[in-house]
Each structure stands twice: as structure tokens, then as C-alpha cells.
Amino acid sequence: MKIFTLPLAIFLFVFSISITVHSQNLSRGAQVFDQNCANCHNFKEDGIGPQLGGLKGIVDKKYLLEFIKNPKALIDANVARAQDKYKKFKSYMPGFSHLDPQDPQDVIAYILEKPRPKNLGNKASLGLENPIPEGIPFSGEKLTIKKILKFPYIHTPQLNTRINKMSFHPITQERVISDLQGKIYLLDSQNQLTEFLDMGKHFPHFTNKPGMATGLGSFAFHPLFAQNKLFYTTHSEPEVKGISDFTYGDSLRVKLQWIITEWTLDDPNAKVLSGKSREVMRVNVIDQIHGMQEICFNPYAKMGDPDFGLLYIGLGDGGALEQRRGFIPNNSEHAWGKVLRIDPLGRNSQNGKYGIPASNPFVGKKGLDEVFAQGFRNPNRISWLKDGRVIVSNIGQRNIESLYLLKAGKNYGWPLREGTFAIDSTLSTNTVFPLPKNDAKMGYTYPIAQFDHDEGNAIMGGFEYTGKAVPSLQGKYIFGEIVRGRIFYIPISEIKVGSQARIREFHLQMDGKPVTWKDLIQGNKVDLRLGQDAQGEIYIITKTDGMLYQIVSSK
């Protein structure tokens, strides 16, 4: 018996170590997946990318490892599975060669443990494969662009630059540009760049990880900035770092918190922000996507107007639908999936840090007092037309990208509508259907313009052109598509609720020659943003390479 006891003990010891290591690998794999993959993938249904359940025995581990490191290389090499997914989802997954060498191994082990999701049933097969068959035509017009500058690399594990928003300083008229990694820059008339603010130096919990719109979300100057010196920012912090003003259930995780901060500057003309700050609002979100990417004031409101000095806040659903928590945005008493409106100078809110405008549509009624309008997945940009109307761009799920005219108290449908199409949340938020016959009774407000994912993967809101350099752009609202970088417009004269304005596409030229983003950025993912300066001229940012371009006259 002694002959076998020692080997058996060794076997059991080694086996227990093997189980422990396997468990540790899966635990680490789950963590890596949550940080880097969960924005686009889950194990229940397709999202931005394919669902990943049930791959064990079907997909080779070596293929998964190579795809994680460099998906574009496999697509360009015409590897069948990679090509198939690219054609279906119409976008390149970013490479993750920066990960620790063990991380891809662990995340693959975690993925391969996940079972195939249950069949959605026959009804899902009735969903629309191509909701909007008509493509967006070329208008015949070309935009001439001019390089302004390349932003400095910040060198983080995610990306070198994450330029996200551009506006202008109300006093100096300098262009103000933010990087999601926490920096705000001033760009003067000589295109000299100054670092105005570094959020990481002020907030010890500031995070721009794991990417995908986390970090410094937005900024806005108060209309009376020259007098009161008030400036506002939004940023994210991990998990629970403070008491939230809006929660959705103690048993559900909090992935991030989004914070609105008010800054009182010592000198409103200063090149570097110096002053004191106070927290205005803190919001929990269940995932890292669809956060607080927009805050802004009505630029046309005058002293005495009901809208003067009121802060509009675009708050997405926080990725609630990807987490199968549709009840979070689909509730007028919740903050998520809404455009909020507050008076930052008031103090009659529940937390006593801001005011509730008496004209907000749910004041005194069922619904959250801060809500101005609801039914958005990701209201990433809000801008005003000269005639006072407001346009919100809403990034869609798997099918529809849309523009809406913002009206007090309206419901734009998410998560039961995507554009002018219905979603059956009992099946899949990735499948859309024709509107039901009794739809008029539902009271939803539909887009003024929309396109499907044949044309682009994510909409980027823009501006009515109010400049003088390119007269042919007058009367146009110019916007774009993030991933491919397409630039579109709709005529202002065609914008009205209840009908779809025609979308047309611009082509680009530079130095008198036609150009494409693929040539300029030497890649396929543009990550486009739009900005506008004090003169109403429009700029294009390619976040992938940190370049800033201006739309200029072709003469």
C-alpha cells in the first residue's frame, strides 16, 4: 500500500493545483473580458459584435488568439470566418496586442466555457434584415479640408489620443478641445496648443479605463462665464467612489459613476484653469458604455428667456440593454436614456446642489423632475439650430442611427423602438420589426433623419453651418458617421417632426485632390468627431490618429 500512497497523494496535490490554476485563469479571463470585450460582445445575442457563447469545439483556439491580437490581419488575409464576421458587422474590431501575453489565453479559456444561447424562436426570423434598403447618395458636393494639427500623444495603455469634443472659449474665442483621457486644450488663432486642464490632477479616482467613452466626457461654459467664471465638466470614476444621486437597485453592479463638476475659475481669461470645484451630480451606470457624453447650454437663449442658463445633459442607458436590464432606461422615473435639464445655479434639487426648472415637463407629474425628454440609447450630441430648434443624435444598437428634434416631455422610443422600427424586448434588441398597426396610440416621436448599418455603424452629431468661409454650406445641418468617417448633411428646410429629411453625403478633397480617410489615417477605423468654432466654421477630428482638420473654401 505504501508503494501507491505517495504517487496518489502527489496526483491529488497536482490535480488540486490544476483546478486552482484553471479557476484563477477563468477568473482573470472574466476580468479581461469585462474590461476589454464586454462593450461589443456578450454570450446571449449579437451586439456591436457577435455573441461568443457556444464556440467550444467549433472555433479553433489558435484562430481566436490570432484574431484578438490582430483581427484586421485575418480579415485582410481573407480568412473565411473573419471575412464573414466583417461582412455581417461591417466594422473592424480593434487589435489587443497591448495585452499581457497571458491575458488572451485566459479570456479565451473563459469564452470557451460559455454555452450557446437558447434559440430565440421563429418570431425572431421575421425581423428585418435590411430595414432601410435605400442607400445614402453622394450629393455631388465636395468638402475641402485642411490639416490644422496633430494632438500630442498621452501614452496610455488604451490609445495615444482620444480627442472627443471641440467648442470655443466665450471670451478669448480660442478653440477648446477635450481628450477622453482627461485633458482639455486651448488652441489659439496661431494654432498653438495650451493644456487648460488635466482632470487626473484634480480627481484621484478619475478613470478613462477600459475605454469606450469613459473618461472626460464633456464640458460647457456657463452663458454668464465672463461674469460668474463658471465652467462645467463630466467625468467617470470606477465603481462607487461617492454617494450617487441616481441608483437603479442595490443588487445590481455599478461599473462606473459619472460626475458633473462645476468649476469657479480665478481668472476667466487664464490659459490654465485655476480655481475651486464642487460636485453637482453623481450618477451610477451599470456598464462603461453610453454614459454622459454631452452637456451644453442653449447658445441662442438671452437673459430673461425661459431656457437661459439651463444645462442640458445627454445621459445614455449605461449599457443597460447589453446587461439585459431594459427596465433601467424604460422608466420615466429613472435618469438613464434621457436628456436631463437642470439649473446649475439653483438649489431645489433633492441633493441641494442644483435647481429644477419649473418648466421641466415632469415637474408635478409622474416622472423624474430632471427629465426633459426620454427614450434614447445614447444621446451623444445636442446642438441648436439658429431658429431655436434642438437636434439630438442618438447612437443605435444593431440597426438604426438617428437624429431627433428635441421636444419637452417626448418619448423617442428606446428600448422599444429603434428609429422608425419596433423592438420586441422578449426576443432580442438586435432585431427590428415593422411598427405595429396600433403604433399611433403609443405616443412615440420618430426621427427627422435616420440610416441603417449598411451605411454606417454609429452616428456623430454635428452642427448647422453658420460660418462664412463656405457659403454653399449655409442652410445645412452637417453630421457624420463615427467608424467609417462618412460626412453627411440634411437641409434645414426639410427638418420637421413626422417625416424623414433626405440625407446626402459629401466627398472629401485636400490640396485640390480627392482624398479618403483610409489614405489619410492609413487605416479603416476613423473614429470621427465634429466641432465648431466661434465663427461657425466646422472642424473634423479623426480620433484614431488625433488629427484636427478644418472645412475650408475650395478657392
C-alpha positions, -999 to 999 in steps of 0.1 A, spaced: 0 0 0 29 24 8 40 20 -28 8 37 -41 1 61 -13 28 87 -23 20 88 -60 -17 91 -52 -10 119 -28 11 136 -54 -16 131 -80 -42 146 -58 -20 175 -49 -11 182 -86 -48 178 -95 -59 203 -69 -33 228 -81 -46 223 -117 -81 231 -106 -70 262 -87 -49 275 -116 -78 268 -140 -101 287 -117 -77 316 -115 -73 317 -153 -111 318 -157 -114 345 -131 -87 365 -148 -103 358 -182 -136 371 -169 -120 403 -157 -101 408 -190 -133 402 -209 -153 426 -188 -127 453 -193 -119 449 -230 -146 429 -247 -180 434 -230 -187 467 -248 -193 448 -280 -198 411 -271 -219 390 -247 -230 354 -245 -267 358 -253 -271 377 -285 -252 396 -311 -244 432 -302 -219 455 -318 -200 423 -325 -211 386 -324 -222 368 -293 -195 344 -282 -214 316 -265 -210 280 -277 -177 284 -295 -160 254 -278 -154 227 -304 -164 250 -332 -138 277 -333 -101 269 -331 -83 284 -301 -53 294 -323 -77 314 -345 -92 332 -315 -57 341 -302 -46 355 -336 -79 374 -340 -76 390 -306 -41 402 -314 -47 415 -349 -82 410 -364 -76 432 -394 -47 409 -405 -70 379 -406 -97 399 -424 -73 412 -450 -59 377 -454 -94 365 -464 -97 340 -436 -132 328 -441 -146 332 -406 -130 366 -401 -144 378 -435 -178 365 -427 -180 385 -394 -166 416 -410 -193 415 -437 -220 409 -411 -210 435 -386 -194 460 -411 -166 472 -388 -131 462 -377 -125 451 -342 -95 469 -327 -64 447 -320 -54 440 -285 -17 433 -290 -10 456 -260 -24 430 -235 -2 409 -213 6 377 -232 -13 356 -207 -45 377 -209 -56 365 -243 -51 329 -232 -72 335 -201 -100 353 -219 -102 325 -245 -105 299 -217 -133 320 -202 -151 324 -235 -149 287 -244 -166 278 -211 -198 297 -221 -226 277 -236 -246 285 -268 -276 308 -260 -311 294 -263 -328 297 -297 -348 329 -300 -376 311 -317 -394 316 -350 -406 351 -345 -370 365 -345 -366 352 -380 -394 376 -391 -371 406 -382 -359 429 -409 -326 420 -424 -322 454 -442 -346 479 -425 -337 508 -449 -329 494 -483 -322 528 -499 -286 539 -496 -273 574 -490 -264 590 -523 -234 613 -530 -247 649 -532 -222 658 -559 -206 683 -534 -171 681 -521 -158 693 -488 -123 708 -489 -104 700 -457 -72 715 -443 -49 700 -417 -47 721 -386 -26 700 -362 -19 666 -347 -27 664 -309 1 652 -286 2 616 -275 -6 610 -239 6 574 -239 -20 553 -220 -25 515 -224 -56 522 -244 -49 548 -271 -24 575 -277 -51 602 -283 -88 601 -276 -99 636 -288 -136 638 -283 -152 672 -283 -145 707 -296 -162 740 -288 -148 775 -282 -139 799 -253 -167 825 -248 -142 853 -241 -109 846 -260 -127 828 -288 -100 802 -287 -110 767 -297 -114 743 -268 -108 706 -274 -110 677 -249 -94 643 -248 -113 615 -230 -81 608 -212 -87 638 -190 -71 668 -208 -87 699 -221 -67 721 -245 -69 757 -258 -60 762 -294 -53 799 -303 -55 816 -337 -19 807 -345 -27 770 -338 -6 770 -307 -18 744 -281 -20 750 -244 -31 725 -217 -60 741 -199 -70 713 -176 -58 678 -166 -86 660 -147 -63 634 -133 -45 660 -113 -78 671 -96 -96 638 -91 -77 608 -76 -104 584 -88 -106 597 -124 -106 569 -149 -106 565 -186 -104 527 -184 -115 505 -200 -120 530 -228 -152 531 -250 -163 566 -240 -151 566 -204 -130 594 -190 -136 631 -196 -170 631 -213 -179 667 -220 -175 703 -210 -195 736 -212 -191 773 -203 -219 790 -185 -236 817 -206 -225 842 -180 -190 829 -178 -174 863 -182 -192 874 -150 -196 843 -129 -165 824 -142 -184 791 -141 -173 761 -162 -187 725 -162 -172 691 -169 -183 655 -168 -160 626 -160 -161 589 -149 -149 572 -118 -148 534 -112 -174 516 -92 -188 535 -61 -165 564 -51 -192 587 -38 -229 588 -29 -249 586 -61 -279 609 -68 -295 583 -91 -294 545 -85 -313 515 -100 -312 488 -74 -288 477 -46 -284 442 -60 -271 453 -94 -235 462 -101 -222 497 -105 -195 497 -132 -188 534 -132 -201 567 -118 -205 598 -139 -199 631 -122 -208 667 -132 -184 692 -117 -188 730 -115 -155 750 -116 -153 786 -104 -122 800 -121 -99 825 -105 -94 842 -139 -118 836 -168 -91 846 -192 -65 823 -179 -47 798 -202 -45 773 -174 -75 765 -152 -71 776 -116 -99 778 -91 -122 757 -69 -146 729 -79 -178 714 -65 -197 683 -74 -231 690 -89 -244 655 -97 -232 619 -95 -249 590 -114 -243 553 -113 -241 533 -145 -243 495 -149 -217 493 -177 -190 515 -192 -208 524 -224 -234 550 -232 -225 573 -203 -226 611 -200 -211 623 -233 -228 656 -236 -235 687 -215 -244 721 -231 -263 753 -228 -286 769 -253 -262 793 -272 -291 814 -286 -310 819 -253 -309 855 -240 -312 869 -205 -349 865 -195 -356 836 -218 -370 805 -201 -341 784 -214 -313 808 -204 -286 793 -182 -302 758 -181 -278 729 -185 -288 701 -209 -273 667 -201 -273 637 -225 -272 606 -204 -273 572 -222 -287 540 -209 -253 530 -194 -253 498 -214 -283 485 -196 -297 467 -226 -265 448 -231 -268 437 -195 -305 427 -201 -317 454 -178 -341 472 -201 -362 484 -171 -334 509 -163 -339 533 -192 -376 523 -198 -388 543 -169 -397 580 -167 -387 580 -131 -351 569 -139 -323 592 -152 -309 568 -178 -316 570 -215 -327 606 -211 -319 642 -219 -319 659 -185 -322 697 -179 -311 715 -147 -303 749 -134 -268 747 -120 -273 780 -101 -304 767 -83 -305 746 -52 -340 730 -51 -329 695 -62 -331 666 -39 -293 668 -33 -294 705 -29 -267 711 -54 -286 724 -84 -320 736 -94 -350 720 -111 -365 743 -138 -402 747 -131 -408 744 -169 -394 708 -170 -422 685 -183 -424 661 -154 -424 686 -125 -455 679 -105 -463 647 -126 -452 611 -126 -416 611 -137 -382 624 -127 -382 662 -123 -348 665 -141 -360 647 -172 -366 669 -203 -372 640 -228 -368 602 -228 -363 572 -250 -326 575 -260 -300 548 -262 -270 571 -264 -278 608 -270 -242 616 -277 -245 652 -291 -270 680 -287 -269 712 -308 -292 741 -316 -303 755 -350 -304 792 -355 -342 791 -354 -341 777 -318 -349 741 -325 -327 714 -310 -312 683 -327 -301 652 -307 -281 625 -324 -287 590 -310 -263 561 -315 -283 530 -322 -279 493 -313 -276 469 -343 -297 486 -369 -306 523 -369 -287 556 -364 -310 586 -359 -315 623 -355 -343 637 -334 -359 671 -328 -358 675 -291 -392 684 -275 -401 687 -239 -418 656 -225 -414 635 -257 -406 598 -257 -383 587 -286 -389 550 -280 -358 532 -268 -357 504 -257 -390 495 -275 -382 514 -307 -350 520 -327 -356 547 -353 -389 541 -370 -389 504 -362 -401 482 -333 -381 461 -310 -395 430 -292 -375 431 -260 -386 395 -251 -366 383 -281 -336 404 -290 -327 441 -290 -307 434 -321 -337 426 -343 -361 452 -355 -397 448 -369 -421 470 -388 -442 492 -365 -474 476 -352 -507 487 -366 -517 504 -334 -484 523 -331 -500 558 -331 -516 550 -297 -481 545 -282 -472 582 -284 -436 578 -296 -418 606 -315 -398 594 -345 -365 606 -362 -362 635 -385 -335 615 -403 -321 580 -400 -298 554 -417 -291 518 -411 -259 499 -406 -254 493 -443 -245 530 -444 -226 533 -411 -221 519 -376 -226 549 -353 -239 584 -359 -219 615 -348 -240 646 -343 -229 679 -358 -240 715 -364 -259 738 -386 -232 756 -406 -232 793 -395 -198 803 -409 -189 825 -439 -159 806 -454 -180 781 -474 -213 798 -484 -226 766 -501 -229 750 -467 -254 776 -455 -288 760 -447 -273 726 -440 -270 706 -408 -237 687 -411 -231 654 -392 -213 622 -397 -207 585 -391 -180 576 -365 -164 544 -377 -161 549 -414 -160 587 -412 -186 595 -438 -198 631 -437 -235 638 -443 -259 667 -443 -297 673 -443 -313 706 -455 -325 727 -426 -357 734 -447 -366 697 -446 -364 692 -409 -398 686 -393 -413 660 -370 -432 633 -388 -411 630 -419 -377 619 -429 -353 646 -443 -332 633 -472 -296 626 -462 -268 633 -487 -231 626 -485 -201 648 -491 -169 636 -506 -135 650 -494 -107 668 -511 -75 683 -499 -49 704 -518 -72 703 -548 -72 665 -550 -98 639 -539 -89 621 -506 -103 593 -485 -99 588 -448 -83 554 -455 -55 573 -473 -52 600 -446 -52 578 -415 -36 548 -431 -64 526 -417 -100 517 -418 -114 530 -385 -117 568 -385 -134 574 -351 -148 607 -364 -159 637 -343 -171 672 -354 -165 706 -338 -174 742 -344 -156 774 -336 -168 809 -326 -172 819 -362 -194 789 -370 -168 771 -391 -168 733 -388 -139 710 -379 -133 673 -383 -115 652 -357 -101 618 -366 -98 603 -331 -78 573 -343 -48 594 -352 -55 625 -332 -57 649 -362 -78 681 -365 -90 693 -399 -110 724 -408 -135 726 -436 -124 755 -457 -132 772 -490 -121 754 -522 -108 786 -537 
